[in-house]
Amino acid sequence: MKSSPLLIYYLVLIFCLPQVASSKTIYYVSNDGSDSNVGTSAVKPFKTIDKVNSLTLNPGDVIYFKKGDIFEGQLEIRQSGTSTMPIIIDSYGTGKNAVLEAAIDVKKWTNLKGNIWQADFSSSADSVTTLFINSGSMPLGRYPNLSAVNHGYLTIKSHNGKVSIESGSPINNNWEGAQLVDRAAQWLFDKSTIVSQTGNTFTVTGKTADIKDNWGFFIQNHLSALDQNGEWCFDRGSHKISVFYTNGNINNQNIKASFYQHNILLGKSNYITIQNLTFRGSLTSAVYLNSCTNIQIQKSNFLYSGVDAIDAIGGSQVTIDNNNISDSYGNAINVNGTENLVLTNNVIKNTGLIPGRGRRGNGQNIAITYSSINGPALIKQNIIDSTGYNGIDFRSSNVTIQNNVISNFNLVKGDGGGIYTWNRLKNFNYVNQKIISNIILKASGSDYGTYNIPTGACGIYLDDCSQNIEVTGNTIAHCKSAGIYLHGTNNVVVQGNTSFDNGEQVLIFYSNCDDMHDNSISNNIFFSNNVTQPVARYETRKTDLANYGTFSNNYYYRKRDSLSSIIIGYDLNRRSGKHFVSLNEWKQLFNKDVNSHSGDRRTIKAQGSKTQQFAANLSSSLVKINAINLSSSNITPGDKFSYQNQSYPFNPTKNKTYLLSFDAVSSGNNKVVFCYFADNGDTDNPDMRLGKNKVSVSLSKDIQHFSLPISSGNKTYNKVIFSTLNDGEKITITNLDIKEDNAAQDDSSQQDDSKARFEYNSTAANKTINLGNSQYKDLKNNVYRGSLILKPFESVVLLPADNGN
């Protein structure tokens, strides 16, 4: 007896259905169905989301959307399940996940002029955030284009309050009705509507942020901005969409525009599971949770959300796990006031990468943002790649951020971080915040549209008055600014982290919100892979640097031609300046890092001499140095870190190491003297210059002979500078000699910093690193041959080791 083909089909279909335990009613939805069907079997499914919205769901009910089908509309769930019988929204059948589509068709295009086509859109539409042509998202019309000079920014010449902006460039077209987007801060874009225009001056409405002269702005969503294929705009008054299209008749294409606010809306619903679906084209957020509890969102895809992919307000017990989220115009996951949040195993890409899209104001262009009072929240094992601003932004107690991989962030904004928090207002005494074993890579920071301000991007950024945070076991590399930035923090523990090849490896800086105190910085590796990168920068506005906290057992490393690798800023209310010091000087001046280590393998040789030979010179105003007169530091006691500089003419050439030898003595112990190359063009304070090839020594009352290797780097200089701290002590320097250090140039056994090797493991399994035939050492002098094993979320910095070691 032959089996019926139809029977076989139904058996296969049933076999492919997800298994649901204890369900009450199962509903099926298919493009081939009909809303007049009973909908409780795969044979007679419903057809539309509207039909599902008309149902009164009960605990245990399941809604199945057929895989491979696309369903337009906004699914609204206002009923609740129970802990043992949740309401489930899922896909069934075979193939790709069912798509819940918030965009609708746009048809009947007419040619307006040239390559511009126009069509009527729904009269109920207040805005459009996305236009698709054959499923591809098209760019919103912008003037100037992103490809134009200065990345498409005009310059604000002048302004009047928040009501008018004058452009610094001629404006030819009339832009009334367009949207004006200005960069109001490093971290902020603002939007307003142009209501009138006179010449180059725009009158705007809706501005919230202050306007800054010389900063940038651009214009978008206007017919005059359409000049590239696919660019579009929406006129709210006429409800028309216009597109610049160069590939023939646009009516031959499948075109959709975002229409529904959400793909799924849950209002005060409890015990809901959403899984195995694809959400696309929402006007605002794809999934919106309003005061919901016990929600699971898992194994789903989120594409081209007009603002946020997932937006949750209030509620508790929300789990977002194992989803793929890409191309959100605002934030990917935005959670505010939700307790007991679990965010795990999500892959989040291309978030907030287009200036002017998404919401305006603070807290935008972020992959994960979480704000609550008490939490708790677990944000773990997420992969975040390519983000306009911060990777993870949190403001709550009882938060653990662990084992995340965050890369390529601060791509359109600046002054942010891979992991960022802020407590400027100090409204809440946040406690129990942990940032543990994350991998954070490649922060750029965008300068476009800013003026006369450095735009930074840090790895871990604890901003204004953050407190009670543990930062342990993280790896941060290749960030434009600091790897780790503590800004006015209190009771922060920074332990066992590796900061490699960042603009500076660690930055601890005062804040106006409060004095810094009780921080602990220990057992970290701070490795600068470039002579332009300070290893550390520690600054204060007062004289309280010693109160910042404890520093111990850290490893400070910069290339061997840069012993002075720490910048300190001290008593800045009275003396503006940043001063390079060595690790030893940092220890002596502030009694910090007394058991810490410098990875620099260069040596400073000091040998005692006969004090009486120079005793007479201590009170002399001039000292002869190889027939060159050099003023001694016969200085009136005064503020620390003001400088008296004297030059010794010399002409070091590029990329050479020189040996600077001299005898020196001081009227007091621990007198610091800096030595560095300069040229006549160095008119600013040389100690504020990064990359100044500089060394320093500490003098005492005993005469010592010093032999200092110092590099010229990639520049030709014409003098060597001696610079001293103005602390009232006199010094004498004599028997100065400078010559090329041939031993340093030719000694192949010396450590080759240029071949520093940085390895990390961003997976949950052990990773074997193949070292080939080379032999390496880490900064703790552990030797590796052949291979090494990195545990999950660990990293190592390796340097070539001598074969004999």
Disulfide bonds with the S-S distance in Angstrom:
Cys465-Cys513 1.67
